[in-house]
């Protein structure tokens, strides 16, 4: 968690999607997260989030490099859980 706090400015957005966002998940469903962050911190942030979820399976996609199918799913069902984008 300390690493995430240090990387806070580079972490721009986190969106929950998939079965957990839709509400039709099972006890063993993975956690799907879409992340927008500075490129150089992608690995660090992904590792830290993976450690945070413990026994749950985590599937991370980066919002700046997703395919159209996942993008549409996130737009339709995604739940924004963190937003640090600068709004001017």
Helices and strands as residue ranges (DSSP letters): H 2-6, E 11-17, H 19-22, E 31-37, G 39-41, H 42-52, E 58-62, G 63-65, H 68-77, E 79-83
